[in-house]
Amino acid sequence: MFKKIGPGVLIAAAFIGPGTVTACTLAGVGFGYSLLWAMLLSIIATLVLQEMSARLGVITQRGLADVIKSELKNPVLRIIVIGIILAAIVIGNAAYEGGNIGGATLGLQALFGTLYDYMYPFIIGALAFVLLYMGNYKLLEKVFVSLVLIMSGSFLVTALLTKPDIWDVLQGMFIPHAPQDSILTIIALVGTTVVPYNLFLHTSLVSEKWKSKDDLQLVRRDTWVAIIIGGLVSMSIIVSAAAIPGNKVQNVMDMAQGLEPLFGSSAVYFIGIGLVAAGVTSAITAPLAAAYVANSCFGWKADLKDIRFKLVWMTILFLGVFFMTFDIRPIEIIKLAQIANGLLLPVIAIFLLWVVNKTSIMGSYKNKMMQNILGIGIILLTLLLGARSIMKVLGWY
């Protein structure tokens, strides 16, 4: 079974970063189980889009940006679209990398104290650097499987220890309800799960792992299993946070302190371990995704050991460590990245739906009617999400 595990686990690890952990924590603390339906909806949207992305990768043996570039015949439109993709993914991931390393740093502080906390960003950065520099895809896969299992176990155990009411959990999952002042939290839950760069990362990784159309069933199973596990982890964080008395939690480490009355000081260690795993996985996948996107946009045809590929992820990783080490908060860059991603997600979803419906690209593996209906629904959702997130950043909402 483990030999058949593929890129799906990297995709799950990528969307369960510190941002997701924090968003799920605040959703649970502020609204109990009532926003679990939003997470379920996000997981379904992720499953549909990532399946299309993975199918495109295994059938074409090319990256998503490669396919989009080849299908855009107008040179001006091609330059504009590829430029937007490149800027949004590379600049956006550089801005968010500081948050990924910061999340792992918080976890280390919970486990080992704050005496040497100035060293933690370097430790996380060095670990990510070594794993990426080795350029061994199979090793990366094994590391991610281990980290996802640790992260999943940590957060699932935390949720079970809170002894949630199963009926209330099921109601929260299957009966949509938006409490007052919950709209921005709903946007955050969807926005941290349906991630634009994962569509590019998945297409590229699938073509690295599998070379035959006969592997499509394995590709789908890998995608579905990994993303469903990722969804369960996200839901378990919401369930855990819902058990905290009061609503004074501002971040995930406050959640650990809030859970102490339930099961003592061990809460800090469960949350700390989960947060380290979440931070490290995202700190590796964000630079990796940026490198794959640059690779496709510039048509390098480079592998993990190519110096150009390495220079891209090194730059992203360096900026993340730099921002954290000197306590720099690149707020304007992050705001720009949020606007870019808000625009990018529906655009990429539209392009993805377009190319997976082309017989010239997909042959008999193009979308079926139900996949198109789901895809159009998700595009409408991402348009709403993108508009709201941009309005939020600009202070219009």
C-alpha positions in Angstrom: 0.0 0.0 0.0 2.8 2.5 1.0 4.6 1.9 -2.4 1.4 3.1 -4.2 1.1 6.3 -2.1 1.8 9.2 -4.4 1.6 13.0 -4.6 -1.8 13.2 -2.9 -0.1 13.2 0.5 1.9 16.2 -0.5 -1.2 18.0 -1.6 -2.9 17.2 1.7 0.2 18.3 3.6 0.3 21.6 1.6 -3.2 22.7 2.5 -2.9 21.8 6.2 -0.5 24.5 7.1 -0.4 26.9 10.0 -3.0 29.1 8.2 -5.5 26.2 8.0 -4.8 25.2 11.6 -5.4 28.8 12.8 -8.5 29.3 10.6 -10.0 26.0 11.9 -9.2 26.9 15.5 -10.9 30.3 15.3 -13.9 28.6 13.5 -14.3 26.1 16.4 -13.8 28.6 19.2 -16.1 31.2 17.6 -18.9 29.1 16.2 -18.5 25.6 17.7 -19.4 22.8 15.2 -21.7 25.0 13.1 -19.1 25.7 10.3 -18.1 22.0 9.8 -20.3 22.1 6.6 -18.0 24.8 5.2 -15.0 22.6 5.7 -16.9 19.6 4.1 -17.8 21.8 1.1 -14.1 22.9 0.8 -13.0 19.3 0.8 -15.5 18.3 -1.9 -14.3 21.3 -4.0 -10.7 20.3 -3.4 -11.4 16.7 -4.4 -13.1 17.7 -7.7 -10.4 20.2 -8.7 -7.4 18.1 -7.7 -8.8 15.0 -9.5 -9.0 17.1 -12.7 -5.5 18.4 -12.1 -4.1 14.9 -11.4 -5.9 13.4 -14.4 -4.5 16.1 -16.6 -0.9 15.4 -15.3 -1.0 11.7 -15.9 -2.7 11.9 -19.4 -0.5 14.8 -20.8 2.7 14.2 -18.8 3.0 18.0 -18.6 2.4 20.7 -15.9 -0.8 22.7 -15.8 1.1 25.9 -16.8 2.6 24.1 -19.8 -0.8 23.0 -21.0 -2.4 26.4 -20.5 0.6 28.1 -22.3 0.3 25.7 -25.3 -3.5 26.2 -25.6 -3.4 30.0 -25.5 -2.8 30.9 -29.2 -2.9 34.7 -28.8 0.7 35.7 -27.8 -0.4 38.8 -25.8 -3.1 36.9 -23.8 -0.5 34.1 -23.2 2.1 36.5 -21.8 -0.5 38.2 -19.6 -2.0 34.9 -18.2 1.4 33.3 -17.6 2.8 36.5 -16.0 -0.2 36.6 -13.6 0.3 32.9 -12.7 4.0 33.3 -12.2 3.7 36.5 -10.1 0.9 35.2 -8.0 2.4 31.9 -7.2 6.1 32.8 -6.7 5.5 36.2 -4.9 2.5 34.8 -3.0 4.4 31.7 -1.8 7.4 33.9 -0.8 5.1 36.0 1.3 3.3 33.0 3.0 6.5 31.1 3.6 7.3 33.2 6.6 3.9 32.1 8.1 4.7 28.5 7.4 8.1 28.7 9.2 6.4 30.8 11.9 3.8 28.1 12.5 6.5 25.4 12.9 8.4 27.8 15.2 5.3 28.1 17.5 5.2 24.3 17.7 8.8 24.1 18.7 8.3 26.8 21.3 5.5 24.7 22.8 7.6 21.6 22.9 11.0 23.0 23.9 10.3 26.5 25.4 11.4 29.9 24.2 15.0 30.0 25.5 16.4 29.4 22.0 13.4 30.5 19.9 15.6 32.8 17.8 17.2 29.6 16.4 13.9 27.8 15.5 13.4 29.5 12.1 16.9 28.5 11.1 16.3 24.9 12.2 13.0 24.7 10.2 14.7 26.4 7.2 17.7 24.1 7.4 15.5 20.9 7.5 13.4 22.1 4.5 16.6 23.0 2.6 18.3 19.6 3.2 15.1 17.7 2.1 14.6 19.8 -1.0 18.3 20.0 -2.0 18.7 16.2 -2.1 16.3 16.3 -5.0 15.0 12.8 -4.2 11.2 12.6 -4.9 10.8 9.2 -3.2 12.5 10.5 -0.1 10.3 13.6 0.0 7.2 11.3 -0.4 8.3 9.2 2.6 9.0 12.3 4.7 5.6 13.7 3.9 3.8 10.4 4.6 5.5 10.3 8.1 4.7 14.0 8.8 1.1 13.7 7.7 0.6 10.6 9.9 2.1 12.4 12.9 0.0 15.5 12.2 -3.2 13.4 11.7 -2.6 11.4 14.8 -1.9 14.5 16.9 -5.0 16.4 15.9 -7.3 13.4 15.7 -6.3 12.3 19.3 -6.9 15.9 20.5 -10.4 15.9 19.0 -11.3 12.5 20.5 -10.1 13.5 23.9 -12.6 16.3 24.0 -15.4 13.7 23.7 -17.6 15.6 21.2 -21.3 15.0 20.8 -21.6 13.0 17.6 -25.1 14.2 16.8 -24.0 17.8 17.1 -21.0 17.2 14.9 -23.1 15.5 12.2 -25.6 18.4 12.3 -22.7 20.9 11.9 -21.4 18.9 8.9 -24.6 18.4 7.0 -26.9 21.3 7.9 -25.5 24.5 6.4 -25.8 27.4 8.8 -24.0 30.7 8.8 -24.1 32.3 12.3 -23.8 36.1 12.6 -20.4 37.5 11.7 -19.2 34.1 10.4 -18.9 35.0 6.7 -15.2 35.9 6.9 -14.4 32.7 8.8 -16.2 30.7 6.1 -14.1 32.4 3.4 -11.0 31.7 5.4 -11.9 28.0 5.7 -12.5 27.6 2.0 -9.5 29.8 1.0 -7.0 27.8 3.1 -8.2 24.5 1.7 -8.8 25.2 -2.0 -5.3 26.4 -2.8 -4.4 27.7 -6.3 -0.7 26.5 -6.2 -1.8 22.9 -5.3 -3.4 22.6 -8.8 0.0 23.3 -10.4 1.9 21.2 -7.9 -0.3 18.2 -8.3 -0.2 18.1 -12.1 3.6 18.2 -12.0 4.1 15.7 -9.3 1.7 13.2 -10.9 3.7 13.2 -14.1 6.8 12.6 -12.0 5.3 9.6 -10.3 3.2 7.9 -12.9 3.9 7.6 -16.7 1.0 5.5 -18.0 -2.7 6.2 -18.6 -3.3 2.7 -17.0 -2.3 4.3 -13.7 -5.3 6.6 -13.6 -7.2 4.6 -11.1 -4.2 4.6 -8.7 -3.9 8.4 -9.2 -7.5 8.9 -8.3 -7.4 6.7 -5.3 -4.2 8.4 -4.1 -5.9 11.8 -4.5 -9.1 10.9 -2.8 -7.6 9.1 0.2 -5.1 11.8 1.0 -7.5 14.8 0.6 -10.2 13.0 2.7 -7.6 12.4 5.5 -6.6 16.0 5.2 -10.2 17.0 5.6 -10.6 14.9 8.7 -7.6 16.6 10.2 -9.0 20.0 9.5 -12.4 19.0 11.0 -10.7 17.5 14.0 -9.1 20.9 14.7 -12.5 22.6 14.6 -14.0 19.9 16.9 -11.0 20.3 19.3 -11.3 24.1 19.4 -15.1 24.0 19.9 -14.4 22.3 23.3 -12.5 25.3 24.7 -14.5 27.4 27.3 -14.9 31.0 26.4 -13.7 32.6 23.2 -10.5 34.4 24.0 -8.4 32.2 21.7 -6.4 34.3 19.2 -4.1 31.7 17.8 -3.4 27.9 17.8 -1.2 28.0 20.9 -4.0 29.6 22.9 -6.0 26.6 21.9 -3.4 24.4 23.7 -3.8 26.4 26.8 -7.6 26.4 26.5 -7.6 22.6 26.3 -5.5 22.2 29.5 -8.5 21.9 31.8 -9.8 19.0 29.7 -6.6 16.8 29.7 -3.8 18.7 31.5 -0.5 19.9 30.1 -0.3 17.1 27.5 -2.5 19.4 25.3 0.4 21.6 24.6 2.5 18.7 23.3 -0.2 17.3 21.1 -0.9 20.7 19.5 2.9 21.5 19.4 3.7 18.3 17.5 0.8 18.8 15.1 1.8 22.4 14.4 5.5 21.5 13.8 4.4 18.8 11.3 1.9 21.2 9.6 4.5 24.0 9.4 7.3 21.8 8.1 5.2 20.3 5.4 3.9 23.6 4.1 7.4 25.1 4.4 8.6 22.5 1.9 5.6 22.4 -0.5 5.3 26.2 -1.0 8.9 26.6 -2.4 8.5 23.3 -4.3 5.2 24.5 -5.9 6.8 27.9 -6.9 9.7 26.0 -8.5 7.4 23.8 -10.5 5.3 26.8 -11.7 8.5 28.7 -12.8 9.7 25.5 -14.5 6.4 25.3 -16.5 6.1 29.0 -17.2 9.7 29.3 -18.6 9.6 25.9 -20.3 12.8 24.7 -18.6 11.9 21.0 -18.6 14.0 20.9 -15.4 14.0 18.1 -12.8 14.4 18.5 -9.0 18.2 18.5 -9.3 18.4 21.3 -12.0 20.2 24.4 -10.7 17.4 26.7 -12.0 14.8 24.7 -10.2 16.8 24.8 -7.0 17.4 28.6 -7.2 13.6 29.3 -7.3 12.9 27.2 -4.1 16.0 28.5 -2.4 14.8 32.1 -2.9 11.4 31.3 -1.5 12.8 29.5 1.5 15.4 32.2 2.2 12.7 34.9 2.2 10.6 32.9 4.6 13.5 32.4 7.1 14.5 36.1 6.6 11.0 37.4 7.4 10.8 35.2 10.5 14.4 35.8 11.8 14.2 39.6 11.7 10.5 39.6 12.8 9.5 41.2 9.5 5.8 41.1 8.7 5.6 41.7 4.9 2.0 42.8 5.3 1.7 44.7 2.0 3.2 41.8 0.1 0.9 39.3 1.8 -2.1 41.6 1.0 -1.0 41.7 -2.6 -0.6 37.9 -2.6 -4.2 37.6 -1.1 -5.6 39.8 -3.9 -3.6 37.9 -6.5 -4.8 34.5 -5.2 -8.3 35.8 -4.9 -8.2 36.6 -8.6 -6.1 33.6 -9.5 -8.2 30.8 -8.1 -11.3 31.2 -10.2 -9.2 32.0 -13.3 -7.1 28.8 -12.9 -10.3 26.8 -12.1 -11.8 28.1 -15.4 -8.6 27.3 -17.4 -8.5 23.8 -15.7 -12.1 23.1 -16.6 -11.4 24.3 -20.2 -8.4 22.1 -20.8 -9.9 18.9 -19.3 -12.8 19.2 -21.6 -10.7 19.4 -24.8 -10.6 16.1 -26.7 -7.3 17.2 -28.4 -5.7 17.1 -24.9 -7.5 14.5 -22.9 -9.0 12.2 -25.6 -11.5 9.8 -24.0 -10.4 10.9 -20.5 -12.0 14.4 -20.8 -14.7 15.5 -18.2 -18.1 13.8 -17.9 -21.2 15.9 -17.5 -21.4 15.5 -13.7 -17.7 16.6 -13.4 -18.5 19.7 -15.4 -21.6 20.5 -13.3 -19.5 20.2 -10.1 -16.7 22.2 -11.7 -19.0 25.1 -12.7 -20.4 25.2 -9.2 -16.9 25.4 -7.7 -16.0 28.2 -10.1 -19.0 30.2 -9.0 -18.0 29.5 -5.4 -14.4 30.6 -6.0 -15.6 33.8 -7.8 -17.6 34.7 -4.7 -14.7 33.7 -2.4 -12.2 35.7 -4.5 -14.5 38.8 -4.6 -15.0 38.7 -0.8 -11.3 38.1 0.0 -10.3 41.1 -2.2 -13.0 43.3 -0.6 -11.7 42.2 2.8 -8.1 43.1 2.0 -9.1 46.4 0.6 -11.3 47.2 3.6 -14.5 47.3 1.6 -16.2 44.5 3.6 
